[in-house]
Amino acid sequence: MNQDVVIVGGGPAGLSAALTLGRGRKQVLLCDGGVRRNAAADQIHNFVTRDGTPPREFRRVAREQLGAYPSVSLRDAAVVDVAREGELLRVRTDDGAEHLTRRVLLTVGVVDEVPDIPGARGLWGHSIAQCPYCHGWEVRGLPWGVLAPSAKLAEWALLLTGWTDDLVVFSEGADLPPDVMARLAQGRVRVEPRRIRRLLGETQLEAVELEDGARLARRMLFMHPRQRPVPLVERLGLALDEQGFVRVDDQKQSSMPGVHVAGDAATPLQSAIIASSAGMMAAALLNHALTVEAALPSEGQAMSASLGDRAEWPRKHPRRPNGSPDVKRAR
C-alpha cells in the first residue's frame, strides 16, 4: 500500500507530525534509525507536562500513543535515499525496503560538530550544552563557562548571567571589541583569553585546564558548535540557507519537490518543544494539501503536473562522484 507521507526521523518533530497526520486519517510511515542527536541527554526540559522526562521514555510514550491510530505505522530503519518515481516518491531504507509515498517529511535534525578539545566529547550533553533553558536550572548558581571566540557569542554570554553570577567567557585568544569587553565587565563577566588545553571530569565537568596548565573550576560549559546537515540531506542536495539550514518555503517544502522539512534541520531555534511544534505545523500543512488534492481531483492532477515539471531537479543539481550534491553551502 502506498503511503500519504513517509516521515524520516522519530524525535519530537517526527512523532508530533505522525500524531497530527494520524488524526487526519492519513496513511503514514515513520522511519526512525541511526544515532539520535540527544542520545547523551538524561532528561528533556522546558517541555510543559514533560519537564524532566528521559528522552527514551518520551519516545516510548509517544510511540505507544501512536498505536491508537491504525493508519500510522513505525519502522526502525534509517532512510538512505529518496527519489521521484512519476507522481510519487520512492523511499529506500537501510534494511533494503522501499516505500512509495505522496510526500516525504524530513525531521532528521542536524549533526553537532563538537570542538576537538580533549574531554569535550565525554561531557557533551551532560556538562556541555547549548541551551540554558534546557540545561541551566539544574546547575543554577554554580560556576559556569561559555566558549565564545567571537563578539556575537560573547554578547550572548550576558544571557547566562540570569542563571549564575560566576561566569567566565573563554575567548580562545580572540580579540573581542572594546565595547563588548566593556559590556561584559559591566555585567561582571570575566574574560579568559588563554586557550583551553582540556576539560577535566568524566560525565561531570570539574575544571577547565588552560594552555599554561592553570585550572579554573567550572561545573557547566555552554557553547554553540558548528552544525552540518545529516548525510541524507547532503545526499539529496537540498538547498541550504546562508546559515547552513535547509531552505523551506511557507509550506515547509524544500528545493526537492514533495520533500518537506521540519525541526532542527531547518532552523537555529532548537529545543524539543520547538521541534515538536514545528512537526505539528508541517504535518497540518501537509494534511491540508493532501486532503484538498483528494477532494478536488483536478487540483490534485495540477499539483502532480507541477511536481512533474519540477522533477528536473536532479538534473539541475547534479551529484558529485562521492554521491553528495553539487550544491554550494554557505556557513
Backbone bond lengths (Angstrom), bond angles and torsions (degrees), N, CA, C in turn:
res aa  C-N    CA-C-N  psi(-1)  N-CA   C-N-CA  omega(-1)  CA-C   N-CA-C  phi
1 M - - - 1.472 - - 1.525 109.66 -
2 N 1.343 116.17 132.56 1.451 120.31 177.00 1.525 110.44 -70.76
3 Q 1.316 115.17 150.38 1.456 120.79 178.48 1.526 110.44 -96.52
4 D 1.317 115.47 154.32 1.462 119.25 168.61 1.519 110.08 -77.68
5 V 1.336 115.86 -44.65 1.465 121.21 -179.22 1.524 109.21 -141.60
6 V 1.321 116.04 133.35 1.455 121.56 166.70 1.520 107.27 -104.73
7 I 1.325 116.19 122.11 1.455 122.26 178.24 1.525 108.18 -97.25
8 V 1.309 116.23 130.46 1.459 121.33 -178.43 1.527 108.38 -109.74
9 G 1.328 115.87 105.96 1.464 120.68 -179.31 1.513 110.90 117.58
10 G 1.347 116.01 125.78 1.466 120.21 -174.58 1.505 114.44 -113.03
11 G 1.326 117.77 37.76 1.451 121.61 172.63 1.515 110.58 -88.64
12 P 1.347 117.94 -162.91 1.469 120.34 -178.27 1.523 113.89 -55.75
13 A 1.331 118.29 -40.15 1.465 120.37 -179.47 1.518 111.14 -66.90
14 G 1.328 117.13 -48.42 1.450 120.42 -178.40 1.515 113.41 -66.24
15 L 1.320 116.54 -40.35 1.470 120.31 179.10 1.521 111.40 -65.95
16 S 1.329 116.89 -41.65 1.471 119.93 177.91 1.523 110.81 -64.86
17 A 1.328 116.34 -39.95 1.466 119.78 178.69 1.521 110.57 -63.98
18 A 1.332 117.58 -41.78 1.468 120.77 179.28 1.523 110.87 -62.69
19 L 1.316 117.03 -40.27 1.461 120.82 178.90 1.531 110.74 -63.29
20 T 1.321 116.45 -46.37 1.467 120.56 -178.95 1.522 111.27 -62.99
21 L 1.320 117.15 -45.38 1.461 120.58 -179.32 1.529 111.48 -69.73
22 G 1.336 116.53 -34.85 1.462 119.40 175.98 1.512 111.47 -63.18
23 R 1.308 116.36 -41.77 1.463 120.11 178.00 1.521 111.26 -69.78
24 G 1.335 116.20 -20.02 1.465 120.89 174.83 1.526 112.66 -88.52
25 R 1.348 116.97 6.34 1.460 123.92 175.75 1.523 112.42 65.20
26 K 1.317 116.06 33.65 1.458 120.46 175.76 1.528 110.36 -96.56
27 Q 1.326 115.62 149.14 1.461 121.53 175.81 1.530 107.93 -78.38
28 V 1.317 115.97 116.59 1.463 121.41 -171.78 1.522 110.06 -128.38
29 L 1.322 115.25 135.98 1.463 121.62 170.50 1.522 107.30 -119.59
30 L 1.330 116.48 122.10 1.458 121.60 176.31 1.524 108.48 -103.60
31 C 1.331 116.09 118.54 1.467 122.11 178.84 1.519 108.80 -103.96
32 D 1.318 115.98 125.67 1.463 120.54 -176.03 1.519 109.19 -134.71
33 G 1.310 116.46 111.97 1.457 120.57 179.62 1.512 110.66 -154.93
34 G 1.319 116.41 168.88 1.459 120.60 178.87 1.517 112.66 90.07
35 V 1.335 115.47 -173.66 1.461 122.35 -177.61 1.517 110.00 -79.00
36 R 1.328 116.82 130.48 1.463 121.02 179.18 1.527 109.78 -84.20
37 R 1.335 115.25 136.46 1.454 119.66 -176.07 1.519 112.13 -61.41
38 N 1.329 118.78 -36.83 1.472 121.81 -177.31 1.522 111.97 -96.97
39 A 1.342 116.75 25.97 1.464 120.34 -175.75 1.527 112.18 -59.62
40 A 1.337 117.68 -30.92 1.469 120.31 -177.32 1.527 112.68 -82.33
41 A 1.328 117.45 -15.68 1.462 120.50 -175.96 1.525 110.96 -74.16
42 D 1.327 115.69 140.93 1.470 120.88 178.85 1.521 112.30 -86.41
43 Q 1.338 116.55 -31.06 1.459 120.24 -175.11 1.529 110.25 -146.84
44 I 1.326 115.18 156.05 1.465 122.87 170.41 1.518 107.52 -96.72
45 H 1.328 116.70 134.15 1.466 119.95 179.68 1.528 110.97 -127.51
46 N 1.323 114.16 165.11 1.461 122.80 178.44 1.529 111.86 62.60
47 F 1.338 115.51 31.03 1.463 122.49 177.83 1.529 106.07 -123.39
48 V 1.313 116.78 104.60 1.457 121.48 -173.01 1.527 110.75 -54.52
49 T 1.314 116.49 134.82 1.471 129.39 -175.16 1.527 112.76 73.21
50 R 1.331 118.49 -9.17 1.465 120.71 -179.41 1.528 111.27 -125.08
51 D 1.329 118.15 14.47 1.455 121.71 -178.18 1.530 109.70 -62.24
52 G 1.325 116.55 122.48 1.450 121.71 179.92 1.519 114.85 90.93
53 T 1.326 118.20 1.49 1.457 121.55 -179.59 1.531 110.49 -75.34
54 P 1.334 118.96 131.01 1.465 120.48 174.24 1.533 110.02 -62.06
55 P 1.337 118.53 140.86 1.467 120.50 -179.75 1.526 113.78 -53.82
56 R 1.335 116.95 -39.17 1.465 119.17 -179.64 1.526 111.14 -64.43
57 E 1.346 116.62 -38.36 1.465 120.03 178.58 1.526 110.34 -69.31
58 F 1.318 117.11 -38.37 1.467 121.57 176.68 1.529 110.04 -56.74
59 R 1.322 116.55 -47.29 1.457 120.52 -179.29 1.534 111.34 -66.73
60 R 1.329 115.82 -38.93 1.469 119.13 -179.33 1.524 111.24 -62.21
61 V 1.326 116.50 -47.11 1.459 120.37 -179.27 1.524 110.55 -64.90
62 A 1.336 116.44 -42.54 1.468 119.86 -179.66 1.521 110.95 -61.66
63 R 1.322 116.82 -44.71 1.466 120.38 178.79 1.533 111.11 -63.57
64 E 1.306 115.58 -39.30 1.464 119.63 178.54 1.522 110.37 -61.78
65 Q 1.314 117.18 -42.39 1.461 120.57 -179.68 1.526 111.74 -69.15
66 L 1.331 117.20 -32.24 1.461 119.78 177.22 1.522 111.42 -65.63
67 G 1.338 116.90 -21.17 1.451 120.48 178.58 1.513 113.70 -62.85
68 A 1.333 117.43 -16.99 1.467 120.91 178.78 1.528 112.24 -76.04
69 Y 1.333 117.26 -8.35 1.466 121.11 -175.08 1.526 108.71 -114.86
70 P 1.326 117.66 103.88 1.474 121.54 -172.98 1.521 114.15 -63.87
71 S 1.317 118.17 -18.44 1.463 119.43 -179.08 1.527 112.51 -85.64
72 V 1.339 117.58 -2.13 1.464 121.84 -179.64 1.522 109.13 -106.47
73 S 1.315 116.48 126.96 1.465 121.26 176.12 1.528 109.51 -125.13
74 L 1.326 115.78 154.48 1.458 122.85 -177.01 1.517 109.69 -119.54
75 R 1.316 115.44 144.73 1.465 120.40 176.66 1.523 108.28 -139.00
76 D 1.332 116.43 123.06 1.461 121.10 179.03 1.523 109.17 -83.63
77 A 1.313 114.62 76.95 1.464 121.18 -179.00 1.519 108.32 -152.98
78 A 1.323 116.11 149.92 1.464 121.18 179.01 1.522 109.86 -92.83
79 V 1.314 116.37 137.90 1.458 121.17 175.99 1.524 108.51 -80.05
80 V 1.324 116.33 129.92 1.460 120.67 -177.31 1.528 112.38 -110.89
81 D 1.342 117.85 -14.92 1.463 118.06 178.84 1.519 109.93 -162.57
82 V 1.321 114.66 151.97 1.466 123.00 174.76 1.523 106.82 -135.47
83 A 1.319 116.97 129.17 1.462 120.55 -179.45 1.522 109.68 -140.86
84 R 1.336 115.57 146.11 1.455 119.25 179.41 1.513 110.07 -76.82
85 E 1.341 115.48 139.13 1.460 122.59 176.39 1.522 107.26 -136.08
86 G 1.312 115.91 91.98 1.458 120.45 -176.06 1.512 110.74 65.68
87 E 1.333 115.90 -125.55 1.460 120.46 -179.76 1.530 112.35 -85.02
88 L 1.329 116.63 -4.60 1.461 120.64 -175.85 1.519 111.00 -115.05
89 L 1.313 115.05 176.02 1.460 122.68 174.79 1.522 107.95 -117.67
90 R 1.320 116.36 136.69 1.462 120.99 176.70 1.520 108.13 -101.68
91 V 1.333 116.07 122.09 1.463 123.09 -178.52 1.521 108.30 -107.44
92 R 1.333 116.44 127.93 1.464 121.06 -179.77 1.521 109.61 -114.73
93 T 1.335 117.02 133.86 1.459 122.15 -179.73 1.525 110.51 -107.74
94 D 1.334 115.05 165.77 1.460 119.81 -174.21 1.523 113.65 -72.20
95 D 1.325 117.76 -5.98 1.462 120.31 175.14 1.522 111.54 -96.23
96 G 1.347 116.15 9.74 1.454 121.15 175.84 1.514 115.65 90.73
97 A 1.332 117.76 -5.02 1.464 120.45 -179.04 1.529 110.67 -77.83
98 E 1.333 115.78 153.37 1.464 121.96 176.02 1.519 108.92 -130.91
99 H 1.328 115.75 143.52 1.464 121.58 -175.92 1.529 108.72 -137.27
100 L 1.325 116.60 135.84 1.460 121.58 174.96 1.523 109.00 -96.87
101 T 1.324 115.53 139.15 1.457 120.12 -175.55 1.518 110.91 -150.20
102 R 1.329 115.37 156.05 1.461 120.14 178.16 1.526 111.61 -78.09
103 R 1.328 116.35 -34.26 1.467 120.97 179.77 1.524 109.43 -142.94
104 V 1.326 114.65 158.40 1.464 122.00 173.05 1.517 107.57 -124.34
105 L 1.326 116.32 136.36 1.464 121.74 175.15 1.524 107.98 -118.91
106 L 1.319 116.16 113.97 1.459 121.61 178.17 1.526 109.76 -89.00
107 T 1.324 116.56 121.53 1.464 122.49 174.59 1.532 106.89 -127.77
108 V 1.320 114.77 56.73 1.465 121.77 -166.39 1.521 114.50 -96.51
109 G 1.333 117.97 -5.12 1.455 119.51 -179.68 1.517 112.36 69.76
110 V 1.325 116.21 -156.01 1.457 123.12 -178.84 1.528 108.43 -136.63
111 V 1.313 115.22 174.03 1.465 121.60 174.96 1.525 108.33 -107.43
112 D 1.328 117.10 121.73 1.462 121.78 176.84 1.517 109.54 -83.93
113 E 1.316 116.72 126.72 1.453 121.50 177.99 1.531 108.44 -93.53
114 V 1.315 115.88 88.88 1.463 121.40 -177.72 1.533 109.04 -63.24
115 P 1.338 118.25 130.39 1.473 120.76 -178.91 1.524 112.16 -54.05
116 D 1.313 115.42 146.74 1.460 121.49 -178.34 1.533 110.31 -81.49
117 I 1.328 114.85 61.92 1.457 122.00 176.83 1.523 107.10 -106.74
118 P 1.333 118.80 124.68 1.462 119.58 179.72 1.530 111.92 -52.05
119 G 1.309 116.33 128.89 1.460 122.41 -179.38 1.506 114.52 94.76
120 A 1.330 117.81 -14.49 1.468 120.13 -174.43 1.521 112.50 -69.58
121 R 1.310 117.78 -40.93 1.463 119.24 -174.25 1.531 112.04 -64.90
122 G 1.336 116.82 -38.78 1.456 119.03 179.14 1.513 113.62 -69.57
123 L 1.330 116.98 -24.64 1.466 121.49 -179.18 1.526 112.70 -92.62
124 W 1.338 116.63 -11.72 1.463 121.28 -177.54 1.528 110.72 -60.10
125 G 1.323 115.96 128.32 1.457 121.44 -179.98 1.513 113.55 86.98
126 H 1.327 116.97 -8.34 1.464 121.42 178.40 1.535 110.16 -113.89
127 S 1.340 115.89 -66.22 1.465 120.38 178.87 1.518 112.15 -112.15
128 I 1.315 117.01 2.47 1.466 122.31 173.80 1.521 107.08 -123.18
129 A 1.316 116.53 126.17 1.465 120.28 -176.34 1.521 109.90 -147.71
130 Q 1.330 114.97 171.42 1.465 121.14 179.77 1.526 112.90 -108.19
131 C 1.332 116.60 -30.58 1.466 120.44 -170.11 1.524 111.65 -116.32
132 P 1.330 118.89 115.80 1.469 120.27 178.38 1.522 113.35 -68.73
133 Y 1.337 117.64 -25.39 1.461 119.49 177.46 1.531 110.51 -68.40
134 C 1.325 116.42 -29.94 1.463 121.12 -179.70 1.528 112.02 -87.08
135 H 1.333 118.00 -30.42 1.462 120.27 -170.01 1.524 114.79 -130.94
136 G 1.326 118.35 4.12 1.449 119.38 -174.17 1.518 116.30 -84.77
137 W 1.316 117.87 -36.27 1.461 121.22 -172.78 1.524 112.60 -59.58
138 E 1.323 117.24 -42.10 1.460 121.79 -175.09 1.528 112.51 -66.47
139 V 1.319 117.94 -20.85 1.474 121.16 -179.96 1.531 111.07 -121.11
140 R 1.317 115.84 24.02 1.468 120.43 -179.13 1.533 110.67 -58.47
141 G 1.321 115.17 141.65 1.457 120.89 176.39 1.510 115.06 78.83
142 L 1.337 118.44 -4.41 1.458 121.90 -179.65 1.532 110.47 -92.58
143 P 1.325 118.13 167.80 1.473 120.54 179.43 1.539 111.21 -68.31
144 W 1.322 115.76 124.02 1.458 121.83 -179.57 1.524 110.06 -117.57
145 G 1.331 114.30 160.97 1.451 121.51 169.16 1.512 108.90 -133.24
146 V 1.322 116.35 162.07 1.459 120.73 174.90 1.521 107.43 -141.51
147 L 1.317 116.08 128.28 1.456 122.08 177.97 1.526 107.30 -80.53
148 A 1.338 116.39 111.69 1.466 120.26 -172.34 1.523 110.66 -140.52
149 P 1.331 117.28 77.71 1.460 120.27 179.84 1.526 114.01 -84.51
150 S 1.330 117.35 23.27 1.469 121.84 178.69 1.518 108.96 -147.56
151 A 1.329 115.62 158.57 1.465 120.70 -179.81 1.528 110.79 -62.19
152 K 1.329 117.12 -39.41 1.466 120.41 -178.38 1.518 111.24 -62.40
153 L 1.336 117.13 -45.23 1.460 120.15 -179.78 1.528 111.09 -70.45
154 A 1.325 116.60 -34.63 1.464 119.13 178.02 1.526 110.75 -65.18
155 E 1.315 117.00 -39.31 1.468 120.83 176.27 1.532 109.99 -63.66
156 W 1.331 115.93 -41.41 1.468 120.41 179.42 1.525 110.62 -60.44
157 A 1.321 117.21 -29.21 1.467 120.95 -178.26 1.523 112.25 -59.12
158 L 1.326 117.87 -26.94 1.464 120.24 179.29 1.531 111.32 -59.46
159 L 1.343 117.08 -29.60 1.462 120.24 178.16 1.520 111.05 -59.82
160 L 1.317 117.09 -34.99 1.458 121.15 -174.15 1.528 112.71 -69.78
161 T 1.325 117.23 -15.16 1.463 119.20 177.99 1.527 111.54 -68.32
162 G 1.317 117.55 -9.71 1.464 120.34 173.85 1.519 112.45 -71.98
163 W 1.342 117.01 -16.96 1.461 121.43 -178.81 1.541 112.81 -110.55
164 T 1.316 117.13 -24.61 1.465 120.16 -178.22 1.525 110.32 -149.67
165 D 1.319 115.60 147.19 1.460 120.01 174.77 1.528 111.03 -104.01
166 D 1.346 116.70 11.68 1.463 122.49 176.63 1.523 107.92 -122.72
167 L 1.327 115.22 84.80 1.459 121.22 -172.83 1.523 110.14 -126.02
168 V 1.326 116.12 134.45 1.461 122.74 177.17 1.526 108.48 -122.05
169 V 1.323 116.57 128.97 1.460 122.62 173.54 1.526 107.75 -92.45
170 F 1.319 117.13 120.97 1.463 122.39 175.55 1.526 107.26 -95.56
171 S 1.331 115.41 104.46 1.469 120.41 -173.79 1.528 112.57 -86.77
172 E 1.316 117.95 -5.70 1.471 122.05 177.51 1.528 112.23 53.80
173 G 1.340 116.24 39.65 1.455 121.37 176.34 1.512 114.91 82.35
174 A 1.325 118.40 -2.23 1.465 120.88 -179.58 1.527 110.64 -71.57
175 D 1.336 116.40 142.81 1.465 121.39 176.45 1.530 108.33 -86.84
176 L 1.313 116.19 104.22 1.457 120.32 178.91 1.521 109.74 -79.62
177 P 1.329 118.78 143.45 1.464 121.96 179.96 1.524 111.77 -58.12
178 P 1.338 117.33 148.02 1.470 120.98 -179.06 1.525 113.63 -55.46
179 D 1.341 117.13 -38.32 1.460 118.35 -178.55 1.529 111.36 -67.78
180 V 1.336 116.70 -34.87 1.465 119.85 176.88 1.517 109.85 -68.39
181 M 1.321 116.95 -42.94 1.463 120.69 177.69 1.520 110.77 -59.29
182 A 1.341 116.04 -39.86 1.468 119.95 -179.20 1.525 110.73 -66.74
183 R 1.328 117.02 -40.01 1.460 120.37 179.88 1.524 110.93 -66.85
184 L 1.324 116.66 -39.76 1.459 120.03 177.93 1.531 110.74 -64.96
185 A 1.328 116.08 -41.07 1.465 119.38 178.85 1.523 110.64 -64.00
186 Q 1.336 116.13 -40.51 1.459 119.92 178.64 1.534 111.02 -64.31
187 G 1.331 116.07 -33.20 1.456 120.70 178.38 1.522 112.92 -85.04
188 R 1.326 116.99 7.64 1.466 123.82 179.41 1.536 111.98 59.22
189 V 1.349 113.99 40.96 1.458 120.99 175.97 1.523 108.33 -106.80
190 R 1.315 116.01 124.70 1.457 120.36 178.86 1.521 110.52 -81.13
191 V 1.324 116.78 146.39 1.461 122.36 176.68 1.522 108.40 -114.06
192 E 1.328 116.02 125.87 1.463 121.90 178.52 1.525 108.51 -110.59
193 P 1.349 117.74 108.49 1.469 119.99 -176.00 1.521 114.08 -80.04
194 R 1.326 118.16 -20.29 1.464 119.59 -178.07 1.539 110.64 -66.68
195 R 1.320 114.77 146.30 1.470 119.75 -177.86 1.527 110.57 -75.57
196 I 1.322 114.76 152.91 1.459 121.15 178.44 1.531 109.53 -82.17
197 R 1.325 116.11 128.38 1.462 121.09 175.98 1.528 110.86 -87.50
198 R 1.328 116.55 -45.08 1.462 120.63 179.44 1.521 109.87 -165.35
199 L 1.330 114.71 166.53 1.458 121.69 177.04 1.521 108.05 -111.27
200 L 1.317 116.05 135.80 1.461 121.70 -176.83 1.517 110.52 -103.97
201 G 1.334 115.37 136.61 1.456 121.45 -177.76 1.516 109.17 124.82
202 E 1.324 116.25 151.36 1.467 120.31 -179.61 1.524 110.95 -89.92
203 T 1.333 117.60 -78.91 1.469 119.76 174.93 1.522 111.13 -101.39
204 Q 1.332 117.33 -9.68 1.465 122.32 178.19 1.524 108.47 -124.04
205 L 1.327 116.51 120.03 1.459 120.90 178.49 1.526 110.04 -62.36
206 E 1.324 115.48 132.19 1.461 121.14 178.28 1.524 111.86 -110.35
207 A 1.335 116.12 -41.38 1.464 119.16 -177.75 1.520 109.86 -160.03
208 V 1.332 114.47 158.52 1.463 122.34 173.77 1.525 107.37 -107.68
209 E 1.323 115.67 120.32 1.466 119.50 178.10 1.518 108.89 -94.59
210 L 1.337 116.04 129.24 1.459 121.73 -176.06 1.527 110.68 -93.91
211 E 1.326 115.39 174.10 1.462 120.95 -172.77 1.522 113.86 -62.27
212 D 1.340 117.87 -25.12 1.464 120.61 179.35 1.528 112.44 -95.35
213 G 1.340 116.78 7.03 1.453 120.77 178.85 1.513 114.71 94.73
214 A 1.320 117.65 -11.96 1.466 120.46 177.95 1.528 109.65 -65.00
215 R 1.332 115.40 148.30 1.467 120.37 -179.08 1.518 110.88 -124.31
216 L 1.328 114.41 136.11 1.461 120.85 175.74 1.525 107.99 -115.70
217 A 1.322 116.35 121.16 1.463 120.10 179.18 1.524 109.44 -67.37
218 R 1.338 116.77 123.29 1.469 123.03 177.75 1.516 107.78 -139.05
219 R 1.329 117.32 148.46 1.461 122.27 177.62 1.527 112.64 -108.83
220 M 1.345 116.97 -17.65 1.467 120.45 -177.55 1.516 109.10 -147.71
221 L 1.330 116.10 141.05 1.457 121.08 177.83 1.528 108.16 -130.77
222 F 1.323 115.18 123.77 1.462 120.21 177.31 1.519 109.31 -103.50
223 M 1.315 115.15 145.13 1.464 120.68 178.08 1.515 109.18 -156.74
224 H 1.323 115.47 160.40 1.459 122.12 173.27 1.522 107.65 -120.33
225 P 1.337 117.98 87.13 1.467 119.96 -178.06 1.521 111.31 -71.17
226 R 1.302 115.53 161.96 1.458 120.64 173.71 1.527 109.03 -59.62
227 Q 1.306 115.77 148.17 1.459 121.26 177.04 1.525 108.78 -126.67
228 R 1.308 115.55 145.29 1.463 120.02 177.69 1.530 109.09 -132.66
229 P 1.321 117.36 157.68 1.460 119.96 178.98 1.520 111.48 -64.58
230 V 1.321 116.49 154.65 1.459 120.78 174.97 1.531 108.37 -68.91
231 P 1.337 117.89 159.45 1.468 120.06 -177.01 1.529 114.67 -54.61
232 L 1.343 118.25 -35.69 1.464 119.42 -178.92 1.525 111.10 -63.17
233 V 1.316 117.60 -41.97 1.468 121.08 178.64 1.525 110.07 -61.86
234 E 1.319 116.99 -42.62 1.461 120.24 178.77 1.523 110.79 -66.45
235 R 1.340 116.61 -39.63 1.454 120.31 -178.85 1.520 111.27 -63.60
236 L 1.329 117.17 -37.86 1.466 121.18 -178.95 1.517 112.48 -78.44
237 G 1.326 117.03 -14.63 1.460 119.72 178.04 1.513 114.35 71.85
238 L 1.327 117.51 31.39 1.464 120.44 -179.08 1.523 110.03 -66.70
239 A 1.317 115.76 137.30 1.462 120.64 179.82 1.521 110.28 -63.98
240 L 1.326 116.13 141.14 1.453 122.37 -179.60 1.511 110.20 -114.21
241 D 1.340 116.07 155.84 1.458 119.90 176.60 1.524 109.82 -85.61
242 E 1.339 115.89 -175.79 1.457 120.41 -175.55 1.520 113.08 -66.38
243 Q 1.329 117.88 -16.71 1.461 121.49 177.83 1.525 112.83 -95.94
244 G 1.320 116.65 -3.35 1.459 120.01 178.70 1.510 114.78 93.65
245 F 1.345 118.49 8.48 1.458 121.39 177.20 1.532 109.37 -96.17
246 V 1.343 115.94 157.08 1.465 119.92 -178.26 1.529 109.35 -63.37
247 R 1.306 115.42 130.39 1.459 120.81 179.42 1.529 109.36 -81.83
248 V 1.329 117.72 126.88 1.455 122.14 179.25 1.518 109.69 -128.44
249 D 1.343 115.60 157.57 1.458 119.80 176.92 1.530 109.49 -92.83
250 D 1.337 116.66 -168.61 1.466 118.83 -176.12 1.526 112.75 -72.18
251 Q 1.339 117.22 -8.12 1.467 121.45 173.69 1.524 111.39 -101.13
252 K 1.333 116.36 10.35 1.472 123.43 -179.00 1.522 112.29 66.50
253 Q 1.343 117.19 20.95 1.457 120.21 178.43 1.518 109.93 -88.45
254 S 1.324 115.72 139.29 1.451 121.98 178.89 1.533 109.46 -84.94
255 S 1.329 115.66 -171.98 1.462 120.07 178.41 1.526 112.51 -72.09
256 M 1.329 118.13 -13.20 1.465 121.33 176.64 1.520 108.34 -94.46
257 P 1.312 119.11 118.03 1.463 121.55 -176.21 1.525 112.58 -54.68
258 G 1.334 114.58 130.47 1.454 120.82 178.27 1.506 115.18 86.57
259 V 1.326 117.51 -6.31 1.463 121.51 179.63 1.518 108.94 -106.25
260 H 1.327 116.43 116.69 1.458 123.02 -178.46 1.527 109.33 -108.48
261 V 1.319 116.69 157.76 1.470 121.25 -175.43 1.523 109.53 -136.59
262 A 1.330 116.40 137.50 1.467 121.22 176.65 1.518 109.06 -144.10
263 G 1.327 115.39 153.82 1.455 120.65 176.92 1.515 112.76 95.13
264 D 1.340 116.06 -156.56 1.460 121.98 -170.61 1.521 113.61 -60.94
265 A 1.327 118.50 -24.98 1.462 120.72 -178.72 1.516 112.27 -66.18
266 A 1.338 117.38 -19.18 1.460 120.77 -174.21 1.519 113.99 -116.52
267 T 1.334 118.15 6.13 1.462 119.08 -176.53 1.528 111.72 -157.81
268 P 1.338 117.32 147.52 1.463 119.69 173.57 1.525 112.48 -81.17
269 L 1.322 118.31 -8.08 1.461 122.31 176.97 1.522 107.71 -83.42
270 Q 1.314 116.47 97.19 1.452 120.79 -167.40 1.523 112.56 -124.05
271 S 1.309 115.17 121.46 1.464 123.09 170.28 1.521 106.33 -166.45
272 A 1.325 116.46 166.23 1.462 119.57 -177.02 1.526 111.87 -60.88
273 I 1.320 116.48 -43.07 1.470 118.69 -175.31 1.527 111.08 -73.02
274 I 1.344 117.47 -34.02 1.466 119.88 176.74 1.519 110.29 -67.93
275 A 1.338 116.90 -41.36 1.459 120.54 178.24 1.526 110.89 -63.53
276 S 1.329 116.39 -42.04 1.459 120.26 178.77 1.521 110.85 -60.10
277 S 1.324 116.13 -44.56 1.463 120.52 178.62 1.524 111.15 -62.81
278 A 1.338 116.34 -42.26 1.468 120.30 179.99 1.523 111.10 -63.80
279 G 1.338 116.93 -38.54 1.455 120.07 177.95 1.506 112.11 -64.11
280 M 1.347 116.02 -41.44 1.466 119.76 179.42 1.531 110.44 -64.27
281 M 1.344 117.35 -43.96 1.463 120.36 -178.03 1.524 111.51 -65.51
282 A 1.348 116.75 -42.84 1.462 119.79 178.31 1.525 110.73 -62.16
283 A 1.314 116.54 -40.90 1.460 120.78 179.58 1.526 111.46 -65.55
284 A 1.315 116.72 -39.27 1.472 119.58 178.50 1.525 110.72 -63.67
285 L 1.327 117.38 -40.25 1.462 121.15 177.79 1.530 110.32 -64.75
286 L 1.321 116.80 -43.40 1.458 120.56 177.84 1.525 111.32 -63.34
287 N 1.330 116.27 -44.10 1.458 120.04 -179.62 1.524 110.74 -60.39
288 H 1.311 116.66 -42.26 1.466 120.72 179.43 1.527 110.15 -61.28
289 A 1.332 116.97 -49.19 1.459 120.38 -177.48 1.527 111.66 -63.42
290 L 1.322 117.34 -44.23 1.453 120.73 -178.81 1.526 112.43 -67.05
291 T 1.325 115.85 -36.68 1.465 119.71 179.54 1.519 111.29 -67.54
292 V 1.333 116.57 -42.78 1.463 120.36 178.62 1.519 110.10 -64.64
293 E 1.326 117.84 -41.00 1.467 120.62 178.22 1.531 110.96 -59.51
294 A 1.338 116.62 -39.60 1.464 120.12 -179.58 1.527 111.55 -73.02
295 A 1.330 116.35 -36.53 1.469 120.06 -177.64 1.517 112.14 -75.92
296 L 1.324 116.70 -31.85 1.457 122.33 -178.02 1.523 108.21 -122.49
297 P 1.322 118.48 84.71 1.467 121.75 -174.63 1.522 113.94 -53.14
298 S 1.336 116.86 -33.94 1.465 118.58 -179.00 1.526 110.59 -63.79
299 E 1.349 116.21 -39.06 1.465 119.07 177.28 1.519 110.40 -69.64
300 G 1.341 115.71 -35.88 1.452 119.16 177.35 1.512 111.58 -63.01
301 Q 1.361 117.18 -40.71 1.458 120.68 178.27 1.514 111.03 -66.41
302 A 1.345 115.89 -37.82 1.466 119.42 177.99 1.522 110.62 -64.51
303 M 1.327 115.29 -39.56 1.457 119.34 178.39 1.517 110.32 -64.46
304 S 1.320 117.07 -44.44 1.459 120.94 179.64 1.521 110.77 -61.48
305 A 1.345 116.10 -39.98 1.462 119.80 178.17 1.519 110.49 -63.60
306 S 1.324 115.49 -40.51 1.464 120.14 178.28 1.515 110.99 -61.77
307 L 1.344 116.03 -44.36 1.457 119.54 178.45 1.519 110.18 -65.06
308 G 1.331 115.96 -34.94 1.457 118.77 178.52 1.519 111.25 -65.02
309 D 1.347 116.53 -42.16 1.462 120.18 177.03 1.517 111.00 -60.68
310 R 1.348 115.37 -38.79 1.451 119.64 -177.42 1.522 111.89 -82.17
311 A 1.332 116.81 -1.69 1.457 119.99 -179.53 1.521 112.45 -70.36
312 E 1.362 117.29 -1.37 1.451 120.02 172.37 1.519 111.02 -70.92
313 W 1.339 115.86 -3.77 1.465 121.28 -178.18 1.524 113.97 -46.81
314 P 1.356 120.12 -45.75 1.470 118.29 -178.68 1.516 112.66 -60.70
315 R 1.368 117.25 -34.05 1.452 118.91 -179.60 1.515 111.17 -74.83
316 K 1.316 116.79 -30.24 1.457 120.13 179.98 1.524 111.76 -78.34
317 H 1.325 116.72 -17.77 1.460 121.73 179.59 1.526 108.52 -127.02
318 P 1.356 117.95 70.76 1.462 119.94 -177.11 1.517 111.83 -62.37
319 R 1.326 115.16 152.02 1.452 120.33 -177.94 1.523 110.25 -94.33
320 R 1.308 114.56 145.69 1.448 120.02 175.58 1.527 109.10 -75.88
321 P 1.342 117.42 165.75 1.466 119.93 -177.55 1.524 113.95 -55.85
322 N 1.355 117.89 -29.38 1.461 119.28 -178.38 1.518 112.61 -82.78
323 G 1.325 117.04 4.48 1.457 120.78 176.77 1.514 112.93 95.96
324 S 1.333 117.84 -11.20 1.458 120.16 179.30 1.512 109.26 -82.18
325 P 1.322 117.98 147.61 1.463 121.47 -179.06 1.508 111.18 -72.66
326 D 1.313 115.84 150.91 1.461 120.27 178.57 1.510 109.48 -86.78
327 V 1.322 115.97 67.82 1.458 122.79 -179.66 1.513 108.45 -121.94
328 K 1.308 118.30 123.89 1.452 121.23 179.06 1.513 109.47 -70.01
329 R 1.302 115.44 138.27 1.466 120.81 -176.38 1.515 109.65 -119.11
330 A 1.319 115.86 116.55 1.458 120.24 178.10 1.514 109.19 -85.87
331 R 1.309 116.52 147.11 1.474 120.78 177.39 1.518 108.00 -135.35
